[in-house]
Amino acid sequence: AKKVRNGKETDPYQRIMVGLSISDVLLSFFWFFLGTWMVPKETGWLWAVGNTSSCSVQGFFVVFAGYGETCYQAAISLNILLLIVFGWKQETFSKKVEKPMHFLIIAFVLVFAIIPLVYETYNPECGICNTTVLWGKCSTNDEGKLCIVRGNEQVQLVIGLIAFALILIVLIFCTVAMVWV
């Protein structure tokens, strides 16, 4: 499956790199460039001028792009492993693996980023909006007692466990694949 752009053929490695690069640009923009600007101003963070909606947008793109990068890194390692160790050609990889791989990566990170959005679990934490619950006073009568104001603890826990497992699995896979190569 040859893809031609400007008269030049592209291969699966280049298309995987496009996915990785798009994820990297999104993550860099929403986390490092926008930074605390999207955090609700009530938090008191330096340069925080956002609101709950902007915080949810930032959280969505940080999760989507951050785990997209992780998955695309595994895809590069898989591509290299199959090419060098198992003698596949780029055409074989393109026909058998590439389309389902892109679909699974995009679907996984999209679902992974939408779930906290639905449960309002993107909240400010250390100057960035991420998957965490927002704690506040239960009522004006309760001194010192805190309740969840926004978010869902179970969603935070499950997303955190899946994220930890994903990063660990990708780290082990990429390490083993590159040692094998």
C-alpha positions in Angstrom: 0.0 0.0 0.0 2.1 2.8 -1.3 1.0 6.3 -0.3 2.3 9.1 -2.5 2.8 12.6 -1.4 4.4 15.2 -3.6 5.6 12.5 -6.0 7.3 10.6 -3.2 6.3 7.3 -1.6 5.8 7.1 2.2 6.1 4.0 4.3 4.4 2.9 7.5 7.4 4.2 9.6 6.8 7.7 8.3 3.1 7.5 8.9 3.7 6.3 12.5 6.0 9.2 13.0 3.2 11.5 11.8 0.9 10.1 14.5 3.7 10.5 17.1 4.5 14.0 15.9 0.8 15.1 16.0 0.5 13.8 19.6 3.7 15.5 20.5 2.6 18.9 19.1 -0.8 18.6 20.9 0.8 17.7 24.2 3.4 20.4 23.9 0.8 23.0 23.1 -1.8 22.1 25.7 0.6 21.3 28.5 3.8 23.3 28.1 2.6 26.3 26.0 -0.8 26.9 27.5 0.3 25.6 30.9 -1.5 27.4 33.8 -3.4 29.7 31.5 -6.2 27.1 31.2 -6.4 26.4 34.9 -9.3 28.1 36.7 -8.3 31.5 38.0 -9.9 30.6 41.4 -7.0 28.2 42.1 -4.5 31.1 42.5 -1.9 29.6 40.2 0.4 32.1 38.5 -1.1 33.1 35.2 -4.2 31.0 35.7 -7.0 32.7 33.8 -9.2 29.8 32.8 -12.4 28.2 34.0 -13.8 24.7 34.4 -14.4 24.3 30.7 -10.9 25.3 29.7 -9.5 23.0 32.3 -11.5 20.1 30.9 -10.3 20.9 27.4 -6.7 21.0 28.6 -7.1 17.7 30.5 -8.7 16.0 27.5 -5.8 16.9 25.1 -3.1 16.2 27.7 -4.5 12.7 28.2 -5.3 12.1 24.5 -1.9 13.3 23.3 0.2 12.0 26.1 -1.1 8.4 25.8 -1.1 8.7 22.0 2.6 9.4 22.2 3.1 6.3 24.4 1.1 4.1 22.0 2.9 5.4 18.9 6.2 4.8 20.6 5.2 1.1 20.9 4.1 1.2 17.3 7.5 2.3 16.1 9.2 -0.4 18.2 6.8 -3.0 16.7 7.5 -1.8 13.2 11.3 -2.0 13.7 11.0 -5.4 15.4 9.0 -6.9 12.6 11.2 -5.4 9.9 14.6 -6.3 11.3 14.1 -9.4 13.5 11.3 -11.1 11.5 12.3 -9.9 8.0 9.0 -8.3 7.2 8.8 -5.7 4.4 7.2 -2.3 4.9 4.5 -3.4 2.4 3.6 -6.5 4.5 3.5 -4.3 7.7 1.3 -1.8 5.9 -1.1 -4.5 4.7 -1.4 -6.6 7.8 -0.7 -4.3 10.8 -0.8 -0.6 10.0 -4.5 0.2 9.6 -5.7 -1.8 12.6 -2.8 -0.4 14.7 -3.7 3.3 13.9 -7.4 2.6 14.5 -6.8 0.9 17.8 -4.4 3.6 19.0 -6.8 6.4 18.1 -9.8 4.6 19.5 -8.1 3.7 22.7 -6.7 7.2 23.5 -10.0 8.8 22.4 -12.1 6.6 24.8 -9.4 7.0 27.5 -9.7 10.8 27.2 -13.5 11.0 26.9 -14.3 8.9 30.1 -12.9 11.6 32.5 -14.6 14.3 30.5 -18.0 12.6 30.9 -17.5 12.1 34.7 -16.1 15.7 35.1 -12.8 14.3 36.4 -10.5 16.8 34.6 -9.6 19.2 37.4 -6.6 21.4 38.4 -3.7 19.7 40.0 -0.2 21.3 40.4 -0.8 24.0 37.8 -2.2 21.7 35.1 -5.6 20.1 34.5 -5.4 16.4 34.7 -7.5 13.4 35.8 -8.1 14.2 39.5 -11.0 14.9 41.8 -11.6 18.4 43.1 -12.0 18.6 46.9 -13.8 21.4 48.8 -15.7 22.1 51.9 -18.8 19.9 52.3 -20.9 22.9 53.6 -20.3 26.1 55.5 -21.1 24.3 58.8 -18.5 21.6 58.4 -15.1 23.0 59.5 -12.2 21.0 58.2 -14.3 18.3 56.5 -13.7 17.9 52.8 -16.0 16.4 50.1 -15.6 15.8 46.4 -16.9 19.0 44.7 -16.2 17.8 41.1 -15.0 14.5 39.7 -15.2 10.8 40.4 -12.7 8.9 42.6 -13.3 5.6 40.8 -12.7 7.1 37.4 -9.5 8.7 38.7 -8.3 5.4 40.2 -9.2 3.3 37.1 -7.6 5.8 34.7 -4.5 6.0 36.9 -4.2 2.2 37.0 -4.7 1.8 33.3 -2.2 4.6 32.6 0.4 3.0 34.9 -0.1 -0.4 33.3 0.1 1.1 29.8 3.3 2.9 30.5 4.9 -0.1 32.1 3.8 -2.5 29.3 5.1 -0.1 26.6 8.3 0.5 28.5 9.0 -3.3 28.8 7.9 -4.0 25.2 10.1 -1.2 23.7 13.0 -2.2 25.8 12.7 -5.9 24.9 12.1 -5.1 21.2 15.2 -2.8 20.9 17.4 -5.3 22.8 16.2 -8.0 20.5 17.0 -5.9 17.4 
